[in-house]
Amino acid sequence: MSDVYAHPTADARPNGDPLARYTTLRLGGPAGRLVTAASADEIVHKVQEAQQRDEPVLILAGGSNVVIGDQGFPGTVVLVRSRGLRVVAEDAETVTVRVEAGEPWDDLVAATVANGWSGVECLSGIPGSAGATPIQNVGAYGQEVAETIVGVQVYDRTDGTVGRIDAADCGFAYRSSIFKYSDRWVVLSVDFRLARSPLSGPVRYAELARSLGVEVGDRVPLADARATVLRLRAGKGMVLDAADPDTWSVGSFFTNPVLDREAYQLLRERAADIAEPPSWPCPGDLVKVSAAWLIDKAGFTKGHPGPEGTAISTKHTLALTNRAGGTSTAALVALAREIRDGVHARFGVTLHPEPVLINCTI
């Protein structure tokens, strides 16, 4: 859950507290000023205080989808630590749950499974906070949060008000929303409408269906879906583990490219000597292709080393890891550039980063 003003002030001073302590990559320089907000009201208050100082603001919760530069952030970093969820509407078939922005995402998923609420079970094991999920339109194993979000409570920095944005106005798209590239809104809480059901939604992801021993489109007990997703994610180094350097990452570093038909045909021609690129049809006559496949076939295999102890995960080619635990953001960014440029040279496809980049760029 991250956002940032574009123009830092020159008179902010680092407080010496490295932001690496608050990111899953374990990277990031010092904050100009670091404050903690334990409620929606405190989030608003801390942001308003920074605005009055004419300081840039970075909202940071789980730190699982952000890459912070070695210079850190020369402004106010608000650590979102609000917690809690409550039912705000219900009927015979559905329940709507309001979740505070700082609630750990997987804690929420575990609670929905325990309560027999279906809709986010395939998003188990994803690190970070509930408030970050609409920003990125988080998705995995055939589910996206856009399918269950009905509204997002926000602080609007432009007009200084607290309000709600309905899901239809959130601009949800593949790993994107109106929140992702705008500093206007600060997410305070999110409303999810879930089905009252002991069974999962239809299993859409072929790998998950195979692991569950069912057909695509079948439903399974919620607990089975969650346990299987957690196992699959852990096998790819995508469940945080302090003892496993393969999880010291932001998960998938690059999004799957979405190509028009002409670009997809050019890719197929360039890959003709290898294999047919894995792909999925998208609305608008577009085609989504596998970034992991492109990276691997361009010669960047699991474990590929980068500078200063950085490397591609040994478990998944989409994860770039800070394996040494004491490297620099610059080194990780250099590895990302090497991969991006190598994929483009081999296949003519440009990869784009999935995490939010703060004071660094590839």
C-alpha positions in Angstrom: 0.0 0.0 0.0 2.1 2.9 -1.2 1.7 6.3 -2.7 3.8 9.4 -3.0 3.9 13.0 -3.9 6.0 13.7 -6.9 8.0 16.7 -5.6 9.9 16.1 -2.3 10.8 19.2 -0.3 14.5 20.0 0.0 14.5 20.7 3.8 13.3 17.3 5.0 16.0 15.4 6.8 16.5 11.6 7.2 15.7 10.3 10.7 18.1 7.4 10.4 15.4 4.8 10.5 15.9 2.7 7.3 12.7 1.8 5.5 14.3 -1.6 4.8 12.9 -2.6 8.2 9.4 -2.2 6.8 9.6 -3.8 3.4 9.6 -7.5 2.4 12.6 -6.9 0.1 14.5 -5.6 3.2 15.7 -2.7 1.1 15.2 1.1 1.3 17.0 4.1 2.7 15.9 6.4 5.6 12.7 8.3 6.0 12.7 12.0 6.5 10.1 11.5 9.2 8.4 8.3 10.3 5.0 8.2 12.0 2.5 5.5 12.9 -1.2 5.6 12.4 -3.4 3.0 14.2 -6.8 4.1 13.0 -8.5 5.7 10.0 -8.7 9.0 11.9 -5.0 8.9 12.7 -4.1 8.2 9.0 -6.0 11.3 8.0 -4.5 13.3 10.8 -0.9 12.3 10.0 -1.4 13.0 6.3 -2.9 16.4 7.0 0.0 17.3 9.3 2.4 16.5 6.5 0.4 18.5 4.0 0.5 21.5 6.4 4.3 21.2 6.4 4.3 21.0 2.6 6.0 17.6 2.9 5.8 14.7 0.5 3.9 11.7 1.9 4.5 8.0 1.5 1.8 5.6 2.8 3.4 2.3 3.8 1.6 -0.7 5.3 2.8 -4.2 4.6 5.7 -3.1 2.4 5.2 -6.1 0.1 4.7 -4.3 -3.2 7.1 -1.4 -3.0 10.8 -0.9 -4.0 12.3 2.0 -2.1 15.6 3.6 -3.3 18.8 3.7 -1.3 18.2 7.5 -0.6 15.0 6.6 1.1 12.1 9.0 1.2 12.8 12.7 2.1 9.4 13.4 3.6 6.8 11.8 6.0 6.3 8.1 5.9 3.0 7.1 7.4 3.1 3.5 8.7 -0.5 2.2 8.5 -1.2 0.0 11.4 -5.1 0.1 11.6 -6.7 -3.2 12.3 -10.1 -4.9 12.3 -13.0 -6.0 10.3 -16.8 -5.9 10.8 -19.9 -6.9 9.1 -21.7 -3.8 7.7 -24.4 -5.5 5.6 -25.8 -9.0 5.2 -28.6 -11.0 3.7 -29.4 -14.7 3.2 -26.8 -15.1 0.5 -24.0 -12.5 1.1 -22.1 -10.7 3.8 -20.3 -7.4 3.3 -17.3 -6.9 5.5 -15.5 -3.6 6.1 -11.8 -4.1 6.6 -9.4 -1.5 8.0 -6.5 -0.6 5.6 -3.8 -2.0 7.9 -5.4 -5.4 8.5 -2.9 -8.1 7.3 -4.4 -9.5 4.1 -3.9 -13.2 4.9 -5.5 -12.7 8.3 -8.6 -11.5 6.5 -8.6 -14.4 4.1 -8.2 -16.9 7.0 -11.2 -15.2 8.8 -13.4 -15.4 5.7 -12.6 -19.2 5.3 -13.3 -19.8 9.0 -16.6 -18.0 8.7 -17.8 -19.7 5.6 -17.5 -16.6 3.4 -16.5 -17.4 -0.2 -14.8 -15.1 -2.7 -11.1 -14.5 -1.7 -9.9 -18.0 -0.7 -7.7 -18.3 -3.7 -5.9 -15.1 -2.6 -4.4 -16.9 0.4 -0.8 -16.3 1.4 -0.4 -13.0 -0.4 1.6 -10.6 1.9 0.7 -7.1 2.6 -2.4 -5.2 3.9 -6.1 -5.2 2.9 -5.9 -1.5 2.1 -3.3 -2.2 -0.6 -5.4 -4.7 -2.5 -7.6 -2.3 -4.4 -4.6 -0.2 -5.4 -3.1 -3.1 -7.2 -6.3 -5.0 -7.9 -4.5 -7.9 -6.3 -5.2 -11.3 -8.0 -3.9 -14.8 -8.1 -5.1 -18.3 -9.0 -8.1 -17.1 -10.9 -9.5 -14.5 -8.4 -9.1 -10.7 -8.2 -10.2 -8.4 -5.4 -12.2 -6.4 -8.0 -14.7 -9.2 -8.0 -15.6 -8.8 -4.4 -14.9 -5.1 -3.6 -18.1 -3.0 -3.5 -16.5 0.2 -2.2 -13.3 1.9 -0.9 -13.3 4.5 1.9 -10.7 7.1 1.2 -9.2 10.4 2.3 -9.2 12.8 -0.7 -6.2 15.0 -0.4 -7.4 17.3 -3.1 -10.5 18.5 -1.3 -9.6 17.4 2.2 -12.7 15.1 2.7 -13.3 11.5 3.7 -15.6 9.7 1.4 -16.4 6.4 -0.5 -15.6 5.4 -4.0 -17.9 2.7 -5.4 -16.2 -0.3 -7.1 -17.6 0.8 -10.5 -15.6 4.1 -10.2 -12.3 2.5 -9.0 -11.1 1.9 -12.6 -10.1 -1.7 -11.9 -8.0 -3.4 -14.6 -5.3 -6.0 -14.7 -3.1 -5.1 -11.6 -4.3 -1.5 -11.7 -6.9 1.0 -10.5 -7.4 4.7 -10.2 -5.4 4.6 -7.0 -2.2 3.1 -8.4 -0.6 6.1 -10.1 -2.4 8.9 -8.3 -1.5 10.5 -5.0 -5.0 11.9 -4.6 -6.6 9.2 -2.4 -5.4 7.5 0.7 -7.2 4.2 1.4 -8.8 4.0 4.8 -10.8 0.8 4.6 -12.3 -1.5 2.0 -15.8 -3.2 1.8 -15.8 -6.8 0.4 -19.1 -8.5 -0.5 -18.7 -12.3 0.0 -20.9 -15.3 -0.6 -22.2 -17.3 2.3 -21.0 -20.7 1.2 -18.8 -23.5 2.5 -17.5 -23.9 -1.1 -15.1 -21.9 -3.1 -15.9 -20.0 -6.1 -15.5 -21.9 -9.4 -11.9 -23.0 -9.7 -10.6 -21.1 -12.8 -6.9 -21.7 -12.6 -5.7 -24.9 -14.3 -2.7 -25.5 -12.0 -4.9 -25.1 -8.9 -7.6 -27.5 -10.4 -4.9 -30.1 -11.0 -3.6 -29.8 -7.5 -7.1 -30.1 -6.1 -7.9 -33.1 -8.3 -10.9 -31.4 -9.8 -12.0 -29.9 -13.2 -11.7 -26.3 -14.0 -15.1 -24.8 -13.0 -15.6 -27.1 -10.0 -16.0 -25.9 -6.5 -14.2 -27.3 -3.4 -14.4 -26.7 0.3 -13.0 -23.3 1.3 -10.4 -24.8 3.6 -9.2 -27.1 0.8 -8.8 -24.2 -1.6 -6.9 -22.2 0.9 -4.6 -25.0 1.9 -3.8 -25.9 -1.7 -3.1 -22.3 -2.7 -0.8 -21.8 0.4 1.1 -25.0 -0.6 1.5 -23.9 -4.2 2.6 -20.4 -3.2 5.1 -21.7 -0.7 6.6 -24.0 -3.4 7.2 -20.9 -5.5 8.7 -18.9 -2.6 5.7 -16.6 -2.5 4.8 -17.0 1.2 6.9 -14.9 3.5 9.4 -16.9 5.5 12.2 -15.2 7.5 14.4 -18.3 7.0 14.0 -18.5 3.2 15.9 -15.9 1.2 13.7 -16.8 -1.8 10.8 -14.9 -0.1 12.8 -11.7 0.4 11.1 -10.1 -2.5 8.0 -8.3 -3.7 6.6 -11.4 -5.2 6.1 -11.1 -8.9 8.4 -8.2 -10.1 7.0 -7.9 -13.6 3.4 -8.0 -14.8 2.3 -10.4 -17.6 2.5 -8.4 -20.8 -0.9 -7.7 -22.5 -0.3 -7.5 -26.3 -2.4 -6.5 -29.3 -2.7 -9.2 -32.0 0.1 -7.7 -34.1 2.5 -7.7 -31.2 1.5 -11.2 -30.2 2.1 -12.5 -33.7 5.6 -10.9 -33.8 6.3 -12.6 -30.4 5.2 -16.0 -31.9 7.5 -15.5 -34.8 10.4 -14.7 -32.6 9.7 -17.7 -30.4 9.1 -20.1 -33.2 12.4 -21.9 -32.6 11.4 -22.5 -28.9 7.7 -23.2 -28.4 4.3 -21.5 -28.5 4.3 -18.8 -25.8 1.7 -19.5 -23.1 -1.1 -17.0 -23.6 -4.6 -16.1 -22.5 -7.3 -14.1 -24.4 -8.2 -10.7 -23.0 -11.1 -8.3 -23.7 -10.6 -6.0 -26.7 -8.9 -8.6 -28.9 -5.8 -8.5 -26.7 -3.6 -11.4 -25.5 -1.9 -11.8 -22.1 1.4 -13.7 -22.2 3.5 -15.2 -19.4 6.2 -13.0 -18.2 7.8 -15.9 -16.3 8.0 -17.9 -19.6 9.6 -14.9 -21.4 12.2 -14.4 -18.7 13.1 -18.1 -18.6 13.3 -18.5 -22.4 15.4 -15.3 -22.7 18.1 -17.1 -20.6 17.2 -15.8 -17.1 16.6 -19.0 -15.3 15.8 -19.7 -11.7 18.7 -18.6 -9.5 20.2 -16.3 -12.1 22.6 -14.1 -10.1 22.6 -10.3 -10.1 25.0 -7.9 -8.5 25.7 -7.7 -4.7 23.9 -10.9 -3.8 20.7 -10.2 -5.7 19.3 -13.1 -7.8 16.2 -14.5 -9.4 14.5 -16.7 -6.9 15.5 -20.4 -7.1 11.8 -21.2 -7.1 10.1 -18.8 -9.5 11.6 -16.6 -12.3 9.2 -13.7 -11.6 10.6 -13.0 -8.1 13.8 -10.9 -7.8 15.3 -11.5 -4.4 17.7 -9.7 -2.0 19.3 -13.0 -1.0 22.3 -11.5 0.7 20.0 -9.4 3.0 22.5 -6.5 3.0 22.6 -5.4 -0.6 21.4 -2.1 -2.2 18.2 -1.2 -4.1 20.5 -0.1 -6.9 21.8 -3.7 -7.3 18.2 -5.1 -7.4 17.2 -2.5 -10.0 20.3 -3.4 -12.1 19.1 -7.0 -12.1 15.6 -5.9 -13.1 17.1 -3.8 -16.0 19.2 -6.7 -17.2 16.1 -9.0 -17.3 13.9 -6.4 -19.0 16.5 -5.5 -21.6 17.3 -9.2 -22.3 13.6 -10.1 -22.8 13.1 -7.2 -25.1 16.2 -8.1 -27.2 15.1 -11.7 -27.5 11.4 -11.3 -28.0 10.6 -7.6 -28.7 8.4 -7.5 -25.6 8.9 -4.9 -22.9 8.3 -6.0 -19.3 6.9 -3.5 -16.8 7.4 -3.6 -13.0 4.5 -4.7 -10.8 5.6 -3.0 -7.6 5.5 0.7 -6.9 8.9 2.2 -7.3 9.9 5.0 -4.8 12.9 7.2 -5.6 14.3 4.5 -8.0 13.5 3.5 -11.6 14.3 0.7 -14.0 
